[in-house]
């Protein structure tokens, strides 16, 4: 008589945290580059599957798939992008230079207080978009991080943060990845107290001694890891030393809106380096890594084609764009590593670019990059108006390199594109 088969034991499903159970209200951090630092209200619908225990289907409360606002947007998000609704203080006195979240365009955006008007209203600076916007205290909350199941700081604690004073007016939260950052269409706004930050005591200096490598008056270059500014360096001068790894700098080429003074900003040591030494180059070669002077900054690129009359076609990986530059507008790219200037090798571009064949195609005659397909669509509110966004896959690029773009801008730039 055959034995009865033993019942198979099912592996217990991984426990789902309380804040990720179906039907739970959460805050969602969109994956799109233009929405970095923002959190939107939503609801957990379900976990995708037991094979993907960290993936959840969520539904936004204020973002929609249709322009009529009748079909809430649903997405699959990693658990790391989800958290409980952040606590808010009923009554709190916000302070200058404090890190806060502000309710804007139906979401909470991380910013920093740059001015207190003493009437319950504050000026808040948003670093990813270089915007400065006025908010009332009822539209603000203290910025907190959800770490290992607890809020940091807790409701009893407070964090002191620094202040950045550079301002840029642009489309909030939306970065055009196909264009280098353009100052032509940018509006700078002067901070009323910006010129006298030190004398007014609003920007504290712990002591006057110099920390690290840079002292007052040192000429340096400053970088940014923000979308639209990656790979760029801007000349500046150290105005003051604020601590072990923070400096107040003044740009040499970026000015305030009224054009009365140069912009100032607080930066850390990770985004600052000495001004590079001048290198004399008779001519540049194809595939050579260079810095190109564009919109008052130096942008890292690669020579994709050598033209006549000392001109070169330069390819920018971060923006997937090619531009023509004169020899005088280029310099040999150097990296500041462990206190030394190192010249980049041409070989590393074989891994950094989408492929040498693609670069050769870019370098042939004229080959602008065009959209190839729309992989996804969604509607997001901007300035309280629904805006249709397309996930664009570009010609010669993989689906992983697709970027979210505004539908109207794509159709304006590429009128013959018919998705």
N, C-alpha and C positions, 0 to 999 in steps of 0.2 A: 504494500500500500504506500503510495508516494506521500512524502511529507508535505504538509501545507507550507507554502512559502511564507517566510516571515514578512510581516508588514514593513514597508519601507518607511524609514523615519525621514520626515521632511525637516530640512534645516530651518530653524526659526529665522524669520525675516528680521533684518536689522531694525533695531528700535528707532522709531521716528521721533525726533525731538518734539516737545509739546507745541512749539511755535510753527512747526511744519506739518501738522496734521491737517487733513482735508477740512476746508471750511474756515480755517484760521486766518484772521487778518494779519497781513505782513507788510513790510516795506521792501520794495524791489529796486535793486540797482541795475539799470539797463546796461547791457554790454556794449552799446554803441559808443564809439570814441567821443562823439559830440555831447554825450550825457554823463561824462565822468564826474563824479562828485555829487550826483543827484540820487534821490530816493523817491519812489512813487508808491502810493498806497495800492494794495491789491489783496487778493485772496488766493490761498493755496487750493487748487482743484484736486490734485492727486499726485502721487509719486509715479514717475514714468513706468518703471518696472523694477522687479527685484534684482535684475542684472545691473541696473543703474541706480543704486540706492541713494545717490546724491543728486539725482535729477528730478525736478518737480515741474508739473504743469501749473502755471499761475495765470490769473486773470487780473488785468489792471482795472482800477476803479475810474481813472480819468483819461486813459489812452484808448483809442478806438481803431478798429480796422477799416471802418467806413467814414466818409466825410460827414455823414448825417449824425454821427455819434450814437448810433443805436446798437452797434456790435462791439462790445468791449474786446480789446486786444488780448490774445492769449499767447504765451510764450513758454518755452522750456528753459528753465533757469537752474543753475547749480545752487546747491544749498548755501555756498559761500556768498551768493548774491542776494540772499534772503535773510531777514531778521524781523523781530517783533517791532511794532510801532514804537518809535523812540519816545521816551517820557518828555513831558513839557512842564516847566515850572509855571505855577499860577501867577506869581509875582516875582520878578527878578530884575535887578538893576544891571543891565548890560554895561560893559566897560570898553573903552578904547583898546584896540588890538586883540580883542577876544574872538575866538573862533566860534562861529555860529552856523546854524542852518536857517535859510530864508525860504519862505513859501513863494514860489515864482513859477508861472506857467503850469500850475497843478502839481508841482513836485517840490521837494525840499532840496535846496542846493547849498553846498558847503561854501562858506565865504569867511571873510574877516572884517571886523569893524574898523574902519579907518577914520571915522569922525562921529562924535556925539553932539547932536544939536541941542541937547539939554531940554528937549520938549517931548521925549518919548520916541523920537525919530533918529535914525542912524544912517550913515553912509556905509555900505558894505562892498568890499572888493572881492571879485571872483577871479581867482588866478587862472583857471583853465581858459577862460574867454577874455581875460583882461578887461572886464567890465566893472564899472562902479555904479551901483544903483541904491536909491534911498528906500528904506523900509521903516515901517512902524514896529514898535516892540511886540505888538500882537501878531506880527507876521514872522517872528523870529523865535528860535529856541537855541539853547546851548548845544554846540556840536558834541556828539558822543559817538563812540565806536562800540560795536557789539563784539566782544572778545571772549571766547570760551564760555559763552552762556551768561555773561554779565556785562553790564554797561560800564564803560570807562570814559570819563570819570563817572563815579556814582552820583546820585542826586545830591550828596553832601559835599562832593569834591569839586574842585574847579581847576582847569588847566590854564596856565599863562602861555600865550603864544605871541609871536612877533607880528610885524606889519609889513606888507608890501605896498608900495606907493605907485607902481606903474599901472596905468589905466588904458584900456583899449575898448572902444565901442564897436560892437560887431553884432552879427546875428547870434543871440544867446544860445549857446549849446550846440551850434552847428558849425562844423569845420569843413571847408571845401578841400578835400585831399588832393584834388587835381591841380591846385594852384599853390605856388609858394605864397607864404604870408605876405600880404600886400599892405603897405602903409598908405597907399594912395587913397584908399577909401576908408581910412581909419580916422576916428576922431579921438584925440587925446583930451582928457579933462584934468585940469590942475587941481590938486588937493589944496584947499584954502590954507591949511596949516603946513603944507608940504615943505615950504622953504624954511620954516622955522621949527622943524620937528625937534631939533636938539635944544634950542634955546627955550622952547615952551615946556620941555621936560616930558613930552608925551611919548617919546621914544627913548626908553631908559638905556643908559650906557653904564654897565656895571663898574667899569673903571677905565682909565685912559691908556693903560698899557697895551701894547700890541700883542695879540695872540697869533700863533701860526706864522705864515710866511709873508703876509701882506700888511703893510703899514699905510697910514694916511698919505694920500697923494700918489700912491702907486698906480701906474697904468696897467689895466688888466683887460681880459675879455670875459664876457658873461654869456652863459648858455641857458637854454630852457629845454625841459623834456616834455613840454606841453605839445599837444597835437597842433600841427601847423607851424611849429617852431623847431622841431627836432633837426639836429644837424646844423644849427646856426650859432654864430658867435658874434656878439656886439661889443665894440670897444667902450670902455668905461674907466672911471677913476675912483679909487677908494676915498670916500668922504669921511667915514669913521669906522672904528672897530667896535662891534657891539658885544663881543664875547669870543669864546673859543672857536666857533665855527660860523659866525654870522657877521656880515659887513653891510654897511650902508654905502651904496655905490651911486654914481651919477653917470648917466650915459653921455657919450660924446656926440651922438647923432639923433637920438630920439628926444623930441621936445614935447612940451605941454601944448594943450589946445590953443592957448592964446599966444604961443610962440615966444613967451617971455623968458623961459628958463628951460634947462634940460631936465629930463625925467630922472627921478631917483627911485631906487628900489632896494629892499633888503634881500640879500642872497646868502646862501650857505656855501661852504667850501667845495661841495660837490659840483657846483655850477659856476665856478670861477677858476681862472688860471692866469699865469703871467701873459703879457702881450707877447706873441711869438716873434722870434727874430726874423729879420728880413732875409730872404733867400733869393739869389739872382739866378734866373732860369732863362736861357736863350730861347728855347722853344719847348713846348710840351708834347708828349707822345700820346698816341691812342691808348686808352685804358689806364692812363695815369690819374691818380687821385689828386684832386685840387680843391681849393676853396675859391668860390666865386663871389665877388662883391655884388650884392643884389639888395635893393631897398635898405641901404645903410648897414647891412650886416654881411658876414661871411658865411656862405652855405657850402657844406661839403658835397662834392659831386665827383663825377668821373668823366674824363675826356672820351666822348663817344665818336667824335669825328674831327679831324684836323682840316680846317678850311683855309682859303686863301687870305692874303692880307692880314696875317697874324690874328686870325679869328678861329674860335674853337666852338664846337657843339658840346655842351656839357649836360650829362644825364643826372637827374636827382632821384635817388632811389626812394626817399621818403615821400615824394610827391608824384612820382611816375611822370616826370616832365622833362623836356629838353629845351634848353635855351642857348642862344648864341652869345658869346662874350669875346671882348677884345683881350689881347695878351695882357694889357695893363690892368685888367679887371680880375686877373687870376693870381693865385699864389699857390705854392706847393703845400699840400696838406700835411700838417704835422700834429702828432698827438703828444700831450703832456702826461707822461707816465713815470711815476716814482721820482719826480723832480727832474726829469730829463725830457728833452724834445726828441721824438722819434719820427722818422719819415715813414709813412705807410708803404707797404709793399703792394705792387700791382696784383700779386697772386691772390690776395684775400678777396678780391672782387669776384673771383670765380664762385665763391660760396655765398657772397653777400647779395649778388644780383639774381633775379629770377632765372638767369641762364645766359651764357656767353652768346648763344645763338640769338636769343632775344635782343641782346645788346647790339649785336651786329645788324639785326634788322632795324633797330632804332637808328643806327648810324648811317644807314643807306639812304641817300637822297633826302627825302622828307617822309617821316613816318609818325605823325601824331597818334596818340593812343585814343582809341574810340571805345565806347561801351559796346559789349558783345551781347549781353543778356541781362534781364531783370530776374534775379533769383527769388526775391521776396518783396512784399509790399506791406506797408502799414501807414496808419495816420497818427500823427502826433500834433499836439497843440503847441503853437508858437505865437506869442503875443495874443493869446486867447483865441487864435484862429486855427482851424484844422489844416494841417499841411501833409500832403501825401509824400511819403518817403519810399524810395526804391533802393533795394540792395543790388548794386551794379557789379557785374563781373566784367572786367576790362579785357580787351583783346590782348592775348599773349600772357594773361595772368590766370592763376588757378582760382577756384571758387573760394579757397581760404583767404585770398587776398581781396575779396569783394568788399566794397565800402558802401555805407548808407549815404545816399545823396537825395537832395530835394528833386522831386519830379519836374517841377517847373524850370529849375535851373538846367537840368539835363536836356530837356526839350529845347531850351533857348540856346544852349551851347552846341547841341547836335540835332538840328531840325530834321535831318533825314533819318534819325534813329526811330525805328518802329518796332517796339518790343512785342 
